[in-house]
Amino acid sequence: MPVLGRTKKDVLSEFRKSELLNAARAVFGKKGFHDASIEEIAEMAEVAKGTVYLYYKSKNDLYLEALRFGIGSLVNPVRPAASVSASASRLTATRNGQT
């Protein structure tokens, strides 16, 4: 039975992807892309190697997702402050007749 529009399968899938992503970030961070293996990532996430491929097509796809996550975690906290700063700059320019 769906809860808030999400099924048990959706929740499990989201959890599994999160676990795989955390394991991948740890392994890639320690070993780098070339020396990391899907086997190590699966072992750290406590899943079978084939499970990794259910969620990610390749080591490259998993690496890119890990990068997106890392970049997002750096950018997202800064984004609201940057938006406020840009709005303040536009307001100052408007007040000074620089539109």
C-alpha positions in Angstrom: 0.0 0.0 0.0 1.5 3.3 -1.1 2.3 5.9 1.7 2.5 9.5 0.6 2.6 8.3 -3.1 5.6 6.0 -2.4 5.5 2.2 -2.4 7.7 0.0 -0.3 9.6 -0.8 -3.5 10.3 2.9 -4.1 11.5 3.4 -0.5 13.7 0.3 -0.7 15.1 1.4 -4.0 15.9 4.8 -2.7 17.6 3.4 0.4 19.6 0.9 -1.7 20.8 3.6 -4.1 21.8 5.7 -1.1 23.8 2.9 0.4 25.5 2.2 -2.9 26.3 5.8 -3.4 27.8 6.2 0.1 29.9 3.1 -0.5 31.0 4.3 -3.9 32.0 7.7 -2.5 34.1 6.0 0.2 35.9 3.6 -2.2 36.4 6.2 -5.0 37.7 8.7 -2.4 40.2 6.1 -1.0 41.3 4.5 -4.2 40.4 6.8 -7.1 38.3 5.8 -10.1 40.8 3.5 -11.8 41.8 1.4 -8.8 38.2 1.1 -7.4 36.2 -1.9 -8.3 32.5 -2.6 -8.4 33.3 -5.7 -6.2 34.7 -3.4 -3.4 31.8 -1.1 -3.6 29.3 -3.9 -3.4 31.2 -5.4 -0.5 31.2 -2.1 1.4 27.5 -1.7 0.7 26.9 -5.3 1.8 25.2 -6.3 -1.5 26.0 -8.7 -4.3 28.0 -7.3 -7.2 24.9 -7.8 -9.5 22.8 -5.5 -7.3 25.1 -2.6 -8.1 24.3 -3.2 -11.8 20.6 -3.1 -11.1 20.9 0.5 -10.1 23.9 1.7 -12.2 24.9 0.7 -15.7 28.6 0.9 -15.1 31.3 2.0 -12.8 31.5 5.2 -14.8 27.8 5.9 -14.2 28.2 5.3 -10.5 31.2 7.6 -10.4 29.3 10.4 -12.2 26.4 10.0 -9.7 28.9 10.2 -6.8 30.4 13.4 -8.3 26.9 14.9 -8.8 26.1 14.2 -5.2 29.3 15.7 -4.0 29.0 18.8 -6.1 25.4 19.2 -5.0 26.3 18.9 -1.3 28.8 21.8 -1.9 26.6 24.0 -4.0 23.2 23.6 -2.4 24.1 25.3 0.9 25.6 28.2 -1.0 22.8 28.7 -3.4 20.4 30.6 -1.1 23.1 33.0 0.0 24.1 33.6 -3.6 20.5 34.3 -4.5 20.2 36.8 -1.7 23.4 38.4 -2.7 22.3 38.7 -6.4 19.0 40.2 -5.3 20.7 42.7 -3.1 23.0 43.7 -6.0 20.1 44.2 -8.4 18.3 46.3 -5.8 21.3 48.5 -5.2 21.8 48.9 -9.0 18.1 49.8 -9.4 18.3 52.4 -6.6 21.4 53.9 -8.2 19.6 54.1 -11.6 21.8 51.4 -13.2 19.1 49.1 -14.5 
